[in-house]
Amino acid sequence: MVTPFRLTSALHPYFAVGDIASASVEGLEGRSYVDQLRPGTLDRESAPVEIAREIDRIYQDTAETVHITDRSRARRI
């Protein structure tokens, strides 16, 4: 007998950038997120995300378009 079950998934893309310290993510401003490094913490993004340290966040109600700015390679993904 086959038993139905609920399945969820998430997309975890990886992008190569020239220097992580000079990369940022735009398009998440004003969005709420759960900080996985501080369990139980719900916060709101106020500016483009600068990658200055380890981050592990789950953003809620994200925009359809998010950009990665890779300043070391002078490009936008």
Contacts in CASP RR format, 6 or more apart in sequence:
PFRMAT RR
TARGET T0000
AUTHOR 0000-0000-0000
METHOD contacts of the structure
MODEL  1
MVTPFRLTSALHPYFAVGDIASASVEGLEGRSYVDQLRPGTLDRESAPVE
IAREIDRIYQDTAETVHITDRSRARRI
15 68 0 8 1.000
15 77 0 8 1.000
17 23 0 8 1.000
17 68 0 8 1.000
17 70 0 8 1.000
17 72 0 8 1.000
17 73 0 8 1.000
18 70 0 8 1.000
18 72 0 8 1.000
18 73 0 8 1.000
19 71 0 8 1.000
19 72 0 8 1.000
20 51 0 8 1.000
21 51 0 8 1.000
21 52 0 8 1.000
22 70 0 8 1.000
22 71 0 8 1.000
22 72 0 8 1.000
23 51 0 8 1.000
23 68 0 8 1.000
23 69 0 8 1.000
23 70 0 8 1.000
23 71 0 8 1.000
23 72 0 8 1.000
24 48 0 8 1.000
24 49 0 8 1.000
24 50 0 8 1.000
24 51 0 8 1.000
24 68 0 8 1.000
24 69 0 8 1.000
24 71 0 8 1.000
25 48 0 8 1.000
25 49 0 8 1.000
25 51 0 8 1.000
25 66 0 8 1.000
25 67 0 8 1.000
25 68 0 8 1.000
25 69 0 8 1.000
26 48 0 8 1.000
26 49 0 8 1.000
26 66 0 8 1.000
26 67 0 8 1.000
26 68 0 8 1.000
26 69 0 8 1.000
27 48 0 8 1.000
27 62 0 8 1.000
27 63 0 8 1.000
27 65 0 8 1.000
27 66 0 8 1.000
27 67 0 8 1.000
28 45 0 8 1.000
28 48 0 8 1.000
28 49 0 8 1.000
28 59 0 8 1.000
28 62 0 8 1.000
28 63 0 8 1.000
28 66 0 8 1.000
29 45 0 8 1.000
29 46 0 8 1.000
29 47 0 8 1.000
29 48 0 8 1.000
30 44 0 8 1.000
30 45 0 8 1.000
30 46 0 8 1.000
31 44 0 8 1.000
31 45 0 8 1.000
31 59 0 8 1.000
31 60 0 8 1.000
31 61 0 8 1.000
31 62 0 8 1.000
31 63 0 8 1.000
32 42 0 8 1.000
32 43 0 8 1.000
32 44 0 8 1.000
32 45 0 8 1.000
32 59 0 8 1.000
32 60 0 8 1.000
32 61 0 8 1.000
33 42 0 8 1.000
33 43 0 8 1.000
33 44 0 8 1.000
33 45 0 8 1.000
33 57 0 8 1.000
33 58 0 8 1.000
33 59 0 8 1.000
33 60 0 8 1.000
34 40 0 8 1.000
34 41 0 8 1.000
34 42 0 8 1.000
34 57 0 8 1.000
34 58 0 8 1.000
34 60 0 8 1.000
35 41 0 8 1.000
35 42 0 8 1.000
35 43 0 8 1.000
35 55 0 8 1.000
35 56 0 8 1.000
35 57 0 8 1.000
36 56 0 8 1.000
36 57 0 8 1.000
36 58 0 8 1.000
37 54 0 8 1.000
37 55 0 8 1.000
37 56 0 8 1.000
45 59 0 8 1.000
48 69 0 8 1.000
49 55 0 8 1.000
67 76 0 8 1.000
67 77 0 8 1.000
68 76 0 8 1.000
68 77 0 8 1.000
69 76 0 8 1.000
70 76 0 8 1.000
70 77 0 8 1.000
END
